[in-house]
Amino acid sequence: MATESVAGEIVKPHGPHGYSHDKESHLKRLRRIEGQLRGLQRMVEEDVYCIDILTQVSASTKGLQSFALQLLEEHLRHCVAAAAVGGGPEIDEKVAEATAAIARLLRT
């Protein structure tokens, strides 16, 4: 199994994806974001002031953006880097996928 360096630490991937080594941390983060979204729903149900809801929307959005950037970094370090080491046409496909993902993130 190949190793990779994440934040200066050598890590053996636990699965086929770059995020696999830190899956529990990612799930914890997503559960926190889910809680924020449920909080938004509750705020609307309770007729909370608009600006307070918008503040919570901003926090939820930032949480998702932060998660997306971390996932993108792990994809580049694991999937794209592995394709580059392997050579061949797969690297072009991985770069195109990453570029499209970045473009989608920038549109949001």
Z-matrix of the N, CA and C atoms (Angstrom, degrees):
N
C 1 1.449
C 2 1.523 1 108.56
N 3 1.301 2 117.51 1 133.75
C 4 1.451 3 122.45 2 -178.33
C 5 1.523 4 110.55 3 -72.62
N 6 1.335 5 114.92 4 153.47
C 7 1.460 6 119.47 5 175.82
C 8 1.508 7 108.55 6 -111.73
N 9 1.322 8 115.22 7 161.97
C 10 1.453 9 120.52 8 177.95
C 11 1.511 10 107.87 9 -143.20
N 12 1.303 11 116.73 10 162.30
C 13 1.452 12 121.99 11 177.89
C 14 1.517 13 109.00 12 -104.34
N 15 1.318 14 116.30 13 124.11
C 16 1.455 15 121.86 14 177.04
C 17 1.518 16 106.88 15 -124.29
N 18 1.330 17 116.40 16 119.39
C 19 1.461 18 122.54 17 -178.77
C 20 1.526 19 110.55 18 52.36
N 21 1.335 20 116.57 19 41.14
C 22 1.450 21 122.13 20 177.32
C 23 1.518 22 114.42 21 79.48
N 24 1.331 23 118.02 22 1.64
C 25 1.453 24 122.12 23 -178.00
C 26 1.523 25 109.53 24 -111.01
N 27 1.328 26 117.18 25 134.10
C 28 1.459 27 121.14 26 178.25
C 29 1.527 28 108.31 27 -78.63
N 30 1.326 29 115.56 28 126.80
C 31 1.462 30 121.91 29 -175.67
C 32 1.520 31 108.68 30 -130.02
N 33 1.322 32 116.08 31 138.43
C 34 1.461 33 120.60 32 172.32
C 35 1.513 34 107.63 33 -94.73
N 36 1.336 35 118.08 34 121.77
C 37 1.467 36 120.14 35 179.74
C 38 1.523 37 110.83 36 -60.18
N 39 1.337 38 116.78 37 142.55
C 40 1.459 39 121.89 38 179.44
C 41 1.520 40 111.68 39 -97.17
N 42 1.286 41 117.82 40 -3.14
C 43 1.451 42 120.71 41 -178.27
C 44 1.515 43 109.46 42 -157.97
N 45 1.309 44 115.88 43 -171.86
C 46 1.463 45 119.67 44 -174.54
C 47 1.525 46 114.81 45 -79.05
N 48 1.334 47 117.92 46 -6.72
C 49 1.457 48 120.16 47 -174.45
C 50 1.517 49 111.45 48 -115.43
N 51 1.321 50 116.13 49 157.62
C 52 1.452 51 121.19 50 -178.16
C 53 1.515 52 113.64 51 -62.65
N 54 1.314 53 117.82 52 -28.26
C 55 1.457 54 120.77 53 -177.88
C 56 1.527 55 112.82 54 -84.19
N 57 1.314 56 117.83 55 -8.03
C 58 1.461 57 121.81 56 -172.21
C 59 1.520 58 113.49 57 -59.18
N 60 1.331 59 117.53 58 -34.46
C 61 1.467 60 120.19 59 -177.80
C 62 1.524 61 112.38 60 -68.78
N 63 1.319 62 117.79 61 -19.05
C 64 1.459 63 122.18 62 -176.64
C 65 1.526 64 110.76 63 -126.04
N 66 1.309 65 116.13 64 30.95
C 67 1.459 66 122.01 65 -172.76
C 68 1.534 67 112.09 66 -59.25
N 69 1.319 68 118.06 67 -44.61
C 70 1.468 69 120.85 68 -177.80
C 71 1.520 70 111.15 69 -62.49
N 72 1.315 71 117.47 70 -39.85
C 73 1.463 72 121.37 71 177.61
C 74 1.524 73 110.51 72 -63.59
N 75 1.317 74 116.59 73 -41.44
C 76 1.464 75 121.00 74 178.75
C 77 1.526 76 111.03 75 -64.67
N 78 1.324 77 116.39 76 -42.52
C 79 1.461 78 119.91 77 179.35
C 80 1.528 79 110.70 78 -64.12
N 81 1.318 80 116.56 79 -39.41
C 82 1.469 81 120.59 80 177.42
C 83 1.528 82 110.21 81 -61.61
N 84 1.318 83 115.44 82 -44.32
C 85 1.471 84 120.57 83 179.49
C 86 1.532 85 111.06 84 -63.04
N 87 1.332 86 116.45 85 -42.25
C 88 1.470 87 120.12 86 179.10
C 89 1.525 88 111.81 87 -66.67
N 90 1.324 89 116.77 88 -35.01
C 91 1.469 90 119.29 89 176.28
C 92 1.527 91 110.93 90 -65.59
N 93 1.327 92 116.39 91 -37.10
C 94 1.465 93 120.00 92 177.15
C 95 1.529 94 110.33 93 -64.07
N 96 1.333 95 116.68 94 -42.92
C 97 1.469 96 121.32 95 177.55
C 98 1.531 97 109.64 96 -63.94
N 99 1.322 98 116.67 97 -41.76
C 100 1.465 99 120.45 98 177.58
C 101 1.524 100 110.14 99 -58.78
N 102 1.325 101 117.31 100 -41.14
C 103 1.455 102 121.22 101 177.53
C 104 1.524 103 111.73 102 -62.51
N 105 1.329 104 116.23 103 -38.78
C 106 1.461 105 119.98 104 176.94
C 107 1.533 106 110.72 105 -62.81
N 108 1.319 107 115.82 106 -41.15
C 109 1.467 108 119.85 107 -179.82
C 110 1.529 109 111.31 108 -67.80
N 111 1.316 110 116.68 109 -39.26
C 112 1.463 111 119.57 110 175.83
C 113 1.533 112 110.14 111 -64.40
N 114 1.324 113 115.81 112 -35.43
C 115 1.453 114 120.46 113 176.15
C 116 1.517 115 111.43 114 -62.67
N 117 1.321 116 116.58 115 -38.34
C 118 1.467 117 120.24 116 175.89
C 119 1.526 118 111.19 117 -60.39
N 120 1.302 119 116.05 118 -45.80
C 121 1.460 120 120.50 119 179.30
C 122 1.528 121 109.94 120 -59.98
N 123 1.315 122 116.68 121 -44.49
C 124 1.457 123 121.31 122 179.37
C 125 1.530 124 111.16 123 -62.63
N 126 1.332 125 116.06 124 -39.98
C 127 1.468 126 120.27 125 179.41
C 128 1.525 127 111.05 126 -61.18
N 129 1.328 128 116.44 127 -42.19
C 130 1.469 129 120.44 128 179.25
C 131 1.534 130 109.58 129 -66.38
N 132 1.340 131 116.36 130 -44.21
C 133 1.466 132 120.09 131 179.10
C 134 1.532 133 111.31 132 -58.92
N 135 1.338 134 115.88 133 -34.07
C 136 1.467 135 120.83 134 -176.96
C 137 1.523 136 112.67 135 -93.04
N 138 1.323 137 117.73 136 9.89
C 139 1.467 138 122.84 137 178.29
C 140 1.528 139 113.22 138 55.16
N 141 1.307 140 115.92 139 45.66
C 142 1.469 141 121.49 140 177.92
C 143 1.530 142 108.99 141 -70.94
N 144 1.307 143 116.28 142 152.21
C 145 1.465 144 123.67 143 -179.47
C 146 1.533 145 110.78 144 -55.37
N 147 1.329 146 116.26 145 138.36
C 148 1.479 147 123.60 146 -174.75
C 149 1.529 148 113.17 147 -51.79
N 150 1.322 149 116.57 148 -47.98
C 151 1.462 150 120.26 149 -176.03
C 152 1.523 151 110.82 150 -63.72
N 153 1.312 152 117.29 151 -36.38
C 154 1.467 153 120.22 152 177.07
C 155 1.527 154 111.01 153 -64.22
N 156 1.316 155 116.59 154 -38.93
C 157 1.469 156 120.55 155 177.33
C 158 1.525 157 109.86 156 -66.95
N 159 1.325 158 117.21 157 -43.06
C 160 1.469 159 120.66 158 179.21
C 161 1.531 160 111.38 159 -62.38
N 162 1.314 161 116.82 160 -35.80
C 163 1.473 162 120.31 161 176.36
C 164 1.523 163 110.14 162 -62.28
N 165 1.331 164 116.45 163 -42.05
C 166 1.461 165 120.67 164 178.32
C 167 1.527 166 111.14 165 -68.39
N 168 1.327 167 117.65 166 -36.78
C 169 1.466 168 121.32 167 175.42
C 170 1.524 169 109.70 168 -59.76
N 171 1.320 170 116.46 169 -44.02
C 172 1.459 171 121.07 170 179.52
C 173 1.530 172 111.16 171 -60.84
N 174 1.328 173 116.81 172 -44.51
C 175 1.470 174 120.72 173 179.32
C 176 1.526 175 110.69 174 -63.16
N 177 1.317 176 117.11 175 -41.80
C 178 1.473 177 120.59 176 179.51
C 179 1.526 178 111.02 177 -65.36
N 180 1.321 179 115.85 178 -42.23
C 181 1.462 180 121.02 179 179.14
C 182 1.532 181 110.74 180 -62.40
N 183 1.320 182 116.51 181 -44.84
C 184 1.473 183 120.40 182 178.93
C 185 1.530 184 110.72 183 -61.90
N 186 1.326 185 116.70 184 -38.45
C 187 1.459 186 120.29 185 177.78
C 188 1.515 187 111.97 186 -62.12
N 189 1.321 188 116.63 187 -44.38
C 190 1.468 189 120.95 188 178.13
C 191 1.531 190 111.46 189 -66.04
N 192 1.320 191 116.37 190 -40.95
C 193 1.465 192 119.85 191 178.88
C 194 1.529 193 110.79 192 -63.27
N 195 1.306 194 116.38 193 -42.90
C 196 1.462 195 120.86 194 178.95
C 197 1.530 196 110.73 195 -62.17
N 198 1.337 197 116.46 196 -43.19
C 199 1.456 198 120.99 197 177.39
C 200 1.529 199 110.47 198 -61.60
N 201 1.325 200 116.26 199 -44.25
C 202 1.471 201 120.67 200 -179.00
C 203 1.530 202 110.97 201 -61.95
N 204 1.313 203 117.39 202 -42.03
C 205 1.470 204 120.20 203 179.44
C 206 1.520 205 111.63 204 -65.24
N 207 1.333 206 117.30 205 -39.85
C 208 1.462 207 120.62 206 177.52
C 209 1.527 208 110.14 207 -63.61
N 210 1.322 209 116.36 208 -43.88
C 211 1.460 210 121.05 209 179.48
C 212 1.531 211 110.74 210 -63.54
N 213 1.325 212 116.66 211 -40.99
C 214 1.456 213 120.88 212 178.01
C 215 1.533 214 110.80 213 -62.65
N 216 1.324 215 116.54 214 -44.28
C 217 1.468 216 119.70 215 178.65
C 218 1.526 217 110.97 216 -60.15
N 219 1.324 218 116.38 217 -43.93
C 220 1.464 219 119.71 218 179.40
C 221 1.527 220 111.02 219 -65.60
N 222 1.322 221 117.56 220 -35.57
C 223 1.466 222 120.85 221 177.09
C 224 1.530 223 109.92 222 -63.32
N 225 1.331 224 115.93 223 -45.10
C 226 1.465 225 119.44 224 179.88
C 227 1.523 226 111.40 225 -63.72
N 228 1.325 227 116.31 226 -44.28
C 229 1.472 228 120.60 227 -178.67
C 230 1.522 229 112.72 228 -67.96
N 231 1.306 230 117.95 229 -32.70
C 232 1.460 231 120.55 230 -174.46
C 233 1.528 232 111.75 231 -100.94
N 234 1.305 233 117.18 232 -65.95
C 235 1.465 234 121.66 233 -171.85
C 236 1.525 235 112.52 234 -71.04
N 237 1.336 236 116.49 235 -48.94
C 238 1.465 237 119.50 236 -178.64
C 239 1.537 238 110.16 237 -69.37
N 240 1.329 239 116.53 238 -41.82
C 241 1.471 240 119.41 239 179.41
C 242 1.526 241 111.27 240 -62.97
N 243 1.334 242 117.10 241 -40.81
C 244 1.468 243 120.28 242 178.52
C 245 1.517 244 110.95 243 -63.33
N 246 1.329 245 116.89 244 -39.86
C 247 1.465 246 120.30 245 178.16
C 248 1.524 247 110.53 246 -65.92
N 249 1.333 248 117.18 247 -37.25
C 250 1.465 249 120.51 248 179.33
C 251 1.519 250 110.73 249 -65.94
N 252 1.314 251 116.59 250 -41.35
C 253 1.464 252 120.58 251 179.11
C 254 1.524 253 110.25 252 -66.08
N 255 1.340 254 116.19 253 -39.24
C 256 1.462 255 121.21 254 -179.23
C 257 1.512 256 113.25 255 -71.42
N 258 1.331 257 116.08 256 -23.55
C 259 1.459 258 120.18 257 -179.13
C 260 1.517 259 112.38 258 70.97
N 261 1.287 260 115.91 259 -172.64
C 262 1.459 261 121.33 260 178.58
C 263 1.516 262 112.84 261 81.70
N 264 1.322 263 115.78 262 -173.77
C 265 1.465 264 120.82 263 -175.35
C 266 1.530 265 113.93 264 -71.53
N 267 1.340 266 117.86 265 -14.68
C 268 1.458 267 119.91 266 -178.93
C 269 1.527 268 111.99 267 -61.02
N 270 1.322 269 118.43 268 -31.70
C 271 1.455 270 120.91 269 -179.49
C 272 1.526 271 110.60 270 -62.15
N 273 1.312 272 117.45 271 -39.97
C 274 1.466 273 120.48 272 178.54
C 275 1.529 274 110.64 273 -62.12
N 276 1.323 275 116.84 274 -40.88
C 277 1.457 276 121.45 275 179.07
C 278 1.533 277 110.79 276 -64.47
N 279 1.330 278 116.74 277 -44.29
C 280 1.467 279 120.71 278 -179.62
C 281 1.527 280 111.44 279 -65.61
N 282 1.315 281 117.43 280 -39.69
C 283 1.466 282 120.43 281 177.97
C 284 1.522 283 110.16 282 -66.07
N 285 1.317 284 117.05 283 -41.03
C 286 1.469 285 120.61 284 178.13
C 287 1.528 286 111.07 285 -63.49
N 288 1.336 287 117.10 286 -41.52
C 289 1.468 288 120.70 287 176.96
C 290 1.531 289 110.92 288 -60.98
N 291 1.326 290 116.33 289 -46.63
C 292 1.467 291 120.87 290 -179.06
C 293 1.528 292 110.64 291 -63.83
N 294 1.315 293 116.80 292 -41.78
C 295 1.459 294 121.19 293 179.02
C 296 1.522 295 110.78 294 -62.09
N 297 1.315 296 117.06 295 -43.37
C 298 1.468 297 121.07 296 178.43
C 299 1.528 298 110.83 297 -64.56
N 300 1.329 299 116.98 298 -39.32
C 301 1.464 300 120.32 299 178.41
C 302 1.525 301 110.69 300 -64.76
N 303 1.319 302 117.20 301 -41.53
C 304 1.463 303 121.43 302 177.69
C 305 1.533 304 109.97 303 -62.76
N 306 1.302 305 116.70 304 -42.93
C 307 1.471 306 120.65 305 178.86
C 308 1.522 307 110.93 306 -60.56
N 309 1.339 308 116.79 307 -41.58
C 310 1.475 309 120.22 308 177.90
C 311 1.516 310 110.75 309 -63.69
N 312 1.321 311 116.97 310 -41.66
C 313 1.469 312 120.52 311 178.95
C 314 1.524 313 111.59 312 -63.66
N 315 1.310 314 116.36 313 -37.76
C 316 1.458 315 119.68 314 -179.01
C 317 1.525 316 111.95 315 -70.49
N 318 1.314 317 117.85 316 -25.99
C 319 1.467 318 121.29 317 178.89
C 320 1.518 319 112.46 318 -76.76
N 321 1.319 320 117.02 319 -17.72
C 322 1.478 321 119.17 320 -177.60
C 323 1.502 322 111.95 321 -87.61
